[in-house]
Amino acid sequence: MTPADPLAHLGLRDPARFLAAYRAAFGSIHGAFTIDAALLFFMYGGLLAEADVRGATCEIGVHQGLSAIAVAALRGEGALFYGIDTFGAPRDIEASGGMSGDDRAFRANMSRFYADTSFVRVIAADSRTVAPSRVEGCSFFHVDGGHSADETKSDLALAAEATVEGGLVALDDYFNPSFPGVSEGAVRFLAERRGALVPLAVGHNKVIFQRAPPTGDLNARVAERYARLPHTRAVFDGAEVLVFGSAVAPHVDLDRSTPARLVTRDVTLRAEIRPRVRLLEAAPGAVVDLPLRMWNRSDIPFAWSDAPFGLSYQLYRADESVERYENARLWFFPPLDPGVDREMVVPVVAPERPGDYVVAVDVVWEGICWLRERGSAVPRVPLRVE
Ligand SMILES: C[S@@+](CC[C@H](N)C(=O)[O-])C[C@H]1O[C@@H](n2cnc3c(N)ncnc32)[C@H](O)[C@@H]1O
């Protein structure tokens, strides 16, 4: 007996190419969403479904459907997708960062991916007027509507009411300094409704919460299944969260993945670093320039992000013991794409004690690893301090 197709109920036009086609739609559908955020939704939503938490899905702020296409793909068999939006009343355009909605564009974009869109329920209204009973039974709820404190607090209350136990609530823009109302509204909600929503993950402009009580340890399953995806940990509202600070998409084989289950792949991380000098000389404590040329020989860009890439170095004594391990970073800003090279100058701070040292130059992926830990070669330049 073959296992049932977990996507059959979605009514996708092209199930085999869904993710590749969806990725290609970024750029042609206007919106404020990223493929990396969608992949986070699929990771958590897919594992939640495996834990038998399946239901309707809902989004406040569908705009033209860019994120709604992903959220609708997380609904359970026979379940609906609710899309709430005011669709462009002038006050809302201002409150949501200048974005207007368009019912027709939203429906047309959903039809690009779903052959039959009869599962879509559009609620063209201010979300603050929507009763939880109109959107109940959700296993995934995306809050991306009005960005004022009052709207955010009200939308989180609606999401918490409408979401089943163990279900997920994703909040947009919590850490975006352009929309302080979102964090203000969220903090007010979290303080008043202690424990109703437990934070699980942060990344790609989203915070993912779980409706209490949690179903199993979703983060343990994410960390196990998606161990290749770089992440760090932090504490948010008293709960340990996984932080996905850098791009997810390069680590995912989109052609073999589905919204229910992503297939990850190993990413090559290499820097080719060629120092321009054979020997450095400096007075004790002085700064000496180490010029070099370097190539990004990795599959992914050396880029600025919440987990940025930087060029740095370690200092060793003549007997190979460590003189100074952590040193200043030169961030790759603008990014250095795969295959591309750049001239750079590392300002090396000499030790206070005269003697012979070695400078080992390497690229760090902040919070994740040094590239030498992934097999990248590290050039060593002698440093004489006198
Ligand atoms: C940032 S956009 C959403 C982006 C969208 N999720 C995407 O994938 O591109 C915010 C949306 O929220 C809607 N909106 C703003 N205030 C709202 C409110 N109080 N109730 C319902 N929708 C609202 C706006 O019309 C706009 O379409």
The ligand as a Tripos MOL2 file, in Angstrom:
@<TRIPOS>MOLECULE
LIG
   27    29     1     0     0
SMALL
NO_CHARGES

@<TRIPOS>ATOM
      1 C1          1.8230   44.4670    4.8310 C.3       1 LIG1
      2 S1          0.3730   44.1930    3.9050 S.3       1 LIG1
      3 C2          0.2970   42.4620    3.8700 C.3       1 LIG1
      4 C3          1.2820   41.8240    2.9450 C.3       1 LIG1
      5 C4          0.8680   40.4380    2.4920 C.3       1 LIG1
      6 N1          0.6710   39.5040    3.5840 N.3       1 LIG1
      7 C5          1.8170   39.8730    1.4530 C.2       1 LIG1
      8 O1          2.0620   38.6840    1.4080 O.co2     1 LIG1
      9 O2          2.3390   40.6340    0.6450 O.co2     1 LIG1
     10 C6         -0.8960   44.6340    5.0200 C.3       1 LIG1
     11 C7         -2.3020   44.3720    4.5380 C.3       1 LIG1
     12 O3         -3.1650   44.5280    5.6470 O.3       1 LIG1
     13 C8         -4.3660   45.1630    5.2670 C.3       1 LIG1
     14 N2         -4.8970   45.8400    6.4650 N.ar      1 LIG1
     15 C9         -4.4260   46.9420    7.0940 C.ar      1 LIG1
     16 N3         -5.1400   47.2230    8.1830 N.ar      1 LIG1
     17 C10        -6.1060   46.2770    8.2610 C.ar      1 LIG1
     18 C11        -7.1740   46.0340    9.1680 C.ar      1 LIG1
     19 N4         -7.3710   46.8070   10.2480 N.pl3     1 LIG1
     20 N5         -7.9790   44.9840    8.9370 N.ar      1 LIG1
     21 C12        -7.7750   44.1800    7.8520 C.ar      1 LIG1
     22 N6         -6.7790   44.3600    6.9690 N.ar      1 LIG1
     23 C13        -5.9630   45.3980    7.1680 C.ar      1 LIG1
     24 C14        -3.9500   46.1100    4.1450 C.3       1 LIG1
     25 O4         -5.0390   46.3810    3.2750 O.3       1 LIG1
     26 C15        -2.8190   45.3290    3.4620 C.3       1 LIG1
     27 O5         -3.2970   44.5860    2.3750 O.3       1 LIG1
@<TRIPOS>BOND
     1     1     2 1
     2     2     3 1
     3     2    10 1
     4     3     4 1
     5     4     5 1
     6     5     6 1
     7     5     7 1
     8     7     8 2
     9     7     9 1
    10    10    11 1
    11    11    12 1
    12    11    26 1
    13    12    13 1
    14    13    14 1
    15    13    24 1
    16    14    15 ar
    17    14    23 ar
    18    15    16 ar
    19    16    17 ar
    20    17    18 ar
    21    17    23 ar
    22    18    19 1
    23    18    20 ar
    24    20    21 ar
    25    21    22 ar
    26    22    23 ar
    27    24    25 1
    28    24    26 1
    29    26    27 1
@<TRIPOS>SUBSTRUCTURE
     1 LIG1         1 GROUP 0 **** ****
